Amino acid sequence: MTTATSVTDRKPSGVLISSAGEPAEATRTECCPARPVPGSESEQELHPVAVECKEFRGSDAKAARRLFAGAYRPGWRISEFSGHCAVSHRRRNTGSMTVDEVAIQGRLTLEIPAADAIVVIQPRAGSLSIAGGPPATADFPILVAHGMSRVLRCNGARFDVVVLAADVLHTVAAEWQMALSQQTQFLKWRPRSRAAVRAWHRAFDYVLMTLASADTARQPMIAAGMANLLAGALLECYPSNLTEQDPAGNLALPETLEEALSFIHRHTTEDIGINDVAAAVHLTPRSVQYLFRRELDTTPTEYMRRVRLRCAHQELIAATTGTSTVTEIAQRWGFAHTGRFAVLYRRTYGQSPHNTLRQHTPA
């Protein structure tokens, strides 16, 4: 399914985006100038480059394909390039993060392959359509992570692209949660709230303004900190296995839904299903399904699975004897098929349950 939306122009303060469509192709690379270190014996001793800037403008299809294939790893592929299309691409690279300002005049289709890095696409203006993904509006950034691929269809579009290494996200998460025992994993592609999105926009606009400043070229520590700032803003914006172990965690929920959640938590080790939950709160199964979807963006079955998986994870970590087995723990929490449990566990916690058990069981 493809969702096409018109994006209302939202331009970050302090950042100028060059217009596309110049008749001749132009590529420019510049390193923000370094300066002598005060007090050094030699005036030739320089600060390391804080921000590297590269800029491309052109309307040649081959040059544009080379640009997107080389700018990202793995390379993005242009599968459609209209005859009168022009591309403007300006990159700022701090080493741990790249921020690109992209403007497309005409129609262009970009295929974004799965990658290890975290990619965020922030629409600014024009029209974007996303095959099989969330709506492309200036209000909501588009998250591409955890081996996901995307197809973007651009028509007179302007957008920003942030690429963060996965280890940057993990480092920030580890600082926030000292006892980090799993890989950072986003749980949903829908932001937690509009307030969280507004916080993301404030952080992102600050980063854009800072990187565009000539002063930042002489402040490598500030430039390096921008990646951590955006990683933290992403973790606050999107539900993850670190910030929201329980998707109902900090929400004001209807009383009936609270009763349903309480019933699930009280009967976690029992073989209950949606019919049992519905009977406990005096609703039809369909009404319970709707309630969970509306308030938590999940299903009762998926919620029960997450609760049980978290309980199994906690028991694996707490195991103190060498007699505990993954199969026993999985079955105790309602996972009859150990293989499926292992796949779900790895997808959520970034390693196999057997590794978790070995790491936390005394030798």
C-alpha positions in Angstrom: 0.0 0.0 0.0 1.3 3.4 -0.9 0.3 6.5 1.1 0.7 9.9 -0.7 0.5 13.1 1.3 1.3 16.7 0.7 3.8 18.1 3.2 3.4 21.5 4.6 6.6 23.5 4.4 8.5 23.4 7.7 11.9 25.0 7.5 14.4 24.9 10.4 15.6 28.2 11.6 19.1 29.2 10.6 19.5 26.7 7.8 19.4 27.6 4.1 18.6 24.9 1.6 20.0 25.5 -1.9 17.6 25.3 -4.8 18.0 22.4 -7.2 17.9 22.5 -10.9 21.1 24.2 -12.0 21.9 23.5 -15.6 25.3 22.0 -14.9 26.3 19.4 -12.4 28.3 20.7 -9.5 29.9 18.8 -6.6 31.8 20.6 -3.9 33.6 19.3 -0.8 34.8 21.6 1.9 36.2 21.0 5.4 35.3 23.7 7.8 38.5 25.7 8.5 40.7 24.8 11.4 42.6 27.4 13.4 45.9 27.6 15.3 45.7 26.3 18.9 46.2 29.1 21.3 49.4 28.9 23.2 51.0 26.2 20.9 54.6 26.5 20.0 53.8 26.4 16.3 51.1 28.5 14.7 50.7 25.6 12.2 49.3 23.2 14.8 45.6 23.0 14.0 42.4 21.7 15.5 41.0 18.6 13.9 38.2 19.2 11.4 34.9 19.2 13.2 32.4 19.2 10.3 33.0 18.1 6.7 30.6 19.6 4.1 29.8 18.2 0.7 27.4 19.6 -1.8 25.9 18.3 -5.1 23.6 20.0 -7.5 22.6 18.6 -10.9 20.1 17.2 -13.3 22.0 14.4 -14.8 20.5 11.0 -14.0 23.9 9.1 -14.0 25.5 11.6 -11.6 22.4 11.5 -9.3 22.6 7.7 -9.2 26.3 7.8 -8.4 25.6 10.3 -5.6 22.9 8.2 -3.8 24.8 5.0 -4.4 28.0 6.4 -2.8 26.5 8.6 -0.1 24.9 5.8 1.9 25.9 2.3 2.9 24.5 0.2 1.4 23.9 2.5 -1.5 20.4 3.9 -2.2 19.1 3.1 -5.7 17.2 5.5 -8.0 14.6 3.4 -9.8 12.8 6.4 -11.5 14.3 9.7 -12.6 12.0 11.9 -14.7 13.4 13.8 -17.6 13.3 17.2 -16.0 14.3 16.1 -12.5 17.0 18.0 -10.6 18.7 17.1 -7.3 20.3 19.2 -4.6 22.2 17.3 -1.8 24.1 19.0 0.9 25.8 16.8 3.6 27.4 17.7 6.9 29.5 14.9 8.4 30.7 15.0 12.1 32.2 11.5 11.9 29.6 9.8 14.1 26.6 11.2 12.2 25.7 12.6 8.8 22.9 15.1 8.2 21.8 15.7 4.6 19.5 18.4 3.2 17.9 17.0 0.0 15.8 18.9 -2.5 14.2 17.2 -5.5 12.6 19.0 -8.4 10.5 16.7 -10.5 9.8 13.0 -9.9 12.3 10.6 -8.4 12.0 7.2 -6.7 14.5 6.1 -4.1 14.9 2.5 -2.9 16.5 2.5 0.6 17.9 -1.0 1.3 18.1 -2.6 4.8 21.1 -1.4 6.8 22.6 -1.6 10.3 22.6 2.2 10.8 19.6 4.2 12.1 18.1 6.4 9.3 15.6 9.2 10.0 14.0 11.1 7.1 12.4 14.4 8.1 10.0 15.7 5.4 10.1 19.5 5.0 8.0 20.4 1.9 6.5 19.0 -1.3 5.1 15.5 -1.9 6.5 12.2 -0.6 4.8 8.8 -0.9 6.1 5.8 1.1 5.4 2.3 -0.1 4.2 0.2 2.9 5.1 2.8 5.5 3.8 5.6 7.7 2.5 8.9 6.2 5.1 11.3 5.1 4.2 14.6 6.8 6.3 17.4 8.2 4.8 16.6 11.6 6.3 13.1 11.8 9.8 11.9 11.1 10.2 8.6 9.2 12.3 6.0 11.1 14.2 3.3 9.1 15.9 0.9 11.4 16.6 -2.8 12.3 17.0 -4.2 8.8 14.0 -2.4 7.4 13.9 -1.2 3.8 11.8 1.7 2.3 10.8 3.0 -1.1 10.4 6.8 -1.3 8.6 8.4 -4.2 9.5 12.1 -4.4 7.7 14.8 -6.4 9.0 18.3 -5.8 10.0 17.2 -2.3 12.4 18.6 0.2 13.6 16.6 3.2 16.5 15.9 5.6 18.2 12.6 6.1 20.0 11.7 9.4 22.2 8.6 9.5 23.3 7.4 13.0 25.5 4.4 13.7 23.7 1.8 15.8 26.5 1.9 18.4 25.8 5.6 19.0 22.2 4.7 19.9 23.4 1.9 22.1 26.0 4.1 23.9 23.3 6.7 24.7 20.9 4.1 25.9 23.6 2.5 28.1 24.3 5.9 29.8 20.6 6.3 30.5 20.1 2.7 31.7 23.2 1.6 33.6 22.4 -2.2 33.6 22.0 -2.5 29.9 21.7 -6.2 28.9 20.1 -6.1 25.5 20.4 -4.5 22.1 18.4 -1.3 21.6 15.3 -2.1 19.6 12.5 0.2 18.5 9.1 -1.4 19.1 6.9 0.7 16.9 7.3 3.1 14.0 4.7 5.5 15.4 6.0 8.2 17.8 5.0 7.9 21.4 3.1 11.2 21.4 2.9 14.6 19.7 4.9 16.1 22.6 7.7 13.6 21.9 7.6 14.6 18.2 7.8 18.3 19.2 10.8 17.5 21.4 12.5 15.7 18.4 11.9 18.8 16.2 13.4 21.1 18.7 16.5 18.9 19.1 16.9 18.4 15.3 16.5 22.1 14.5 19.1 22.9 17.1 21.5 20.4 15.6 20.9 21.8 12.1 21.5 25.4 13.3 24.6 24.3 15.2 26.2 22.4 12.3 25.5 25.3 10.0 27.4 27.7 12.2 30.9 28.6 11.2 31.8 28.6 14.9 31.1 24.9 15.2 34.0 24.2 12.8 36.3 25.3 15.6 34.5 23.3 18.3 34.9 19.6 17.6 33.6 18.5 21.0 30.3 20.3 20.4 30.1 18.8 16.9 30.7 15.4 18.3 27.9 15.8 20.9 25.3 16.4 18.2 25.0 12.7 17.4 24.3 11.8 21.1 21.7 14.5 21.3 19.8 13.2 18.3 20.1 9.6 19.5 18.6 10.6 22.8 15.8 12.5 21.0 15.0 9.4 19.0 14.8 7.2 22.1 12.4 9.7 23.6 10.4 10.0 20.4 9.9 6.3 19.6 8.9 3.4 21.9 11.8 1.0 22.4 12.6 -1.9 24.6 14.5 0.4 26.9 12.2 3.4 27.3 8.9 1.5 27.3 9.1 -2.1 28.6 5.4 -1.8 29.2 3.6 0.0 26.4 1.0 1.1 28.9 3.6 2.5 31.2 3.0 6.2 31.5 -0.4 6.7 29.9 -3.7 7.8 31.4 -5.8 4.8 30.4 -9.6 4.2 30.5 -10.7 2.3 33.6 -11.9 -0.7 31.5 -8.5 -1.0 29.9 -6.7 -0.8 33.2 -8.8 -3.7 34.4 -7.9 -5.7 31.4 -4.2 -5.0 31.9 -4.5 -5.9 35.5 -6.2 -9.2 34.6 -3.4 -10.1 32.2 -0.7 -9.4 34.7 -2.4 -11.4 37.4 -2.8 -14.4 35.2 0.5 -14.3 33.2 1.4 -17.9 33.9 -2.0 -19.2 33.0 -3.3 -20.2 29.6 -5.6 -17.2 29.0 -6.7 -15.6 25.7 -8.7 -12.7 24.5 -12.0 -14.4 25.4 -10.9 -14.6 29.0 -9.8 -11.0 29.0 -13.2 -9.9 27.5 -15.2 -11.9 30.1 -13.2 -10.3 32.9 -14.0 -6.8 31.9 -17.6 -7.5 30.6 -16.9 -6.6 27.0 -17.0 -8.5 23.7 -13.7 -9.7 22.3 -14.1 -7.3 19.4 -14.5 -4.4 21.8 -11.4 -5.4 23.7 -9.5 -5.6 20.4 -10.6 -2.1 19.5 -9.7 -0.8 23.0 -6.1 -2.1 22.8 -5.6 -0.9 19.3 -7.0 2.6 20.0 -5.1 3.2 23.3 -1.9 1.1 23.0 -1.6 0.6 19.2 -1.3 -3.2 19.8 -3.6 -6.3 20.3 -4.4 -8.1 23.5 -2.6 -11.2 22.2 0.6 -9.2 21.4 0.4 -7.4 24.7 0.2 -10.7 26.6 3.1 -12.1 24.5 5.3 -9.1 25.5 4.4 -9.4 29.1 5.3 -13.1 29.2 8.5 -12.5 27.2 9.6 -9.8 29.6 8.9 -12.2 32.5 10.9 -15.0 30.8 13.8 -12.5 30.2 13.8 -11.5 33.8 13.9 -15.1 34.9 16.8 -15.9 32.6 18.7 -13.0 34.1 17.9 -14.0 37.6 18.8 -17.7 37.2 21.3 -18.6 39.9 21.9 -22.3 39.3 23.2 -24.3 36.3 20.1 -26.5 36.3 17.8 -23.9 34.8 17.1 -24.4 31.1 15.7 -22.2 28.4 13.0 -24.7 27.5 11.7 -24.9 31.1 11.7 -21.1 31.5 10.0 -20.6 28.1 7.3 -23.2 28.9 6.7 -21.7 32.3 5.7 -18.4 30.7 3.5 -19.9 28.0 6.0 -20.5 25.1 5.4 -24.1 24.1 7.7 -23.9 21.1 11.3 -23.2 22.1 12.4 -22.4 18.6 9.8 -19.7 18.1 10.5 -18.3 21.6 14.2 -18.1 20.7 13.4 -16.1 17.5 11.1 -13.7 19.3 13.6 -13.3 22.1 16.5 -12.5 19.8 14.4 -10.0 17.8 13.6 -8.2 21.1 16.8 -8.5 23.1 19.4 -8.8 20.4 20.8 -12.2 21.5 19.7 -15.7 22.1 18.0 -16.7 25.4 20.8 -19.3 25.8 23.4 -16.6 25.8 21.5 -14.6 28.3 21.2 -17.6 30.6 24.9 -18.4 30.3 25.9 -14.8 31.0 24.0 -14.6 34.3 24.4 -18.1 35.6 27.4 -18.6 37.9 30.0 -21.0 36.5 
